[in-house]
Amino acid sequence: ESRTQRANADAAALAPVVAQIRAGGVTTLAGIAVALTERRVQPPRGGDWHPTTVRRLLARLDAA
């Protein structure tokens, strides 16, 4: 359960960044992934953002 809570908290912390990216006109998963990588936002397991990682992030935000 603590992993889930941490993941939810991490996702919530990224919500404003994702909202800003979307407000800038970037709406595709790939586009959001590129924008997050360019902003040097670290994904949960390190490396670069990928569309699948963004999809999971958005799903977690929608469920919250």
CORDA-V17888 format. One record per helix or strand of 3 or more residues. SS is the DSSP state (H for helix, E for strand). FROM is the first residue (numbers start at 1). LEN is the number of residues. Records with the same first field share a line. If there is no record, write none. Layout:
BEGIN
SS = FROM-LEN + FROM-LEN
END
This chain:
BEGIN
H = 2-22 + 29-10 + 51-13
END
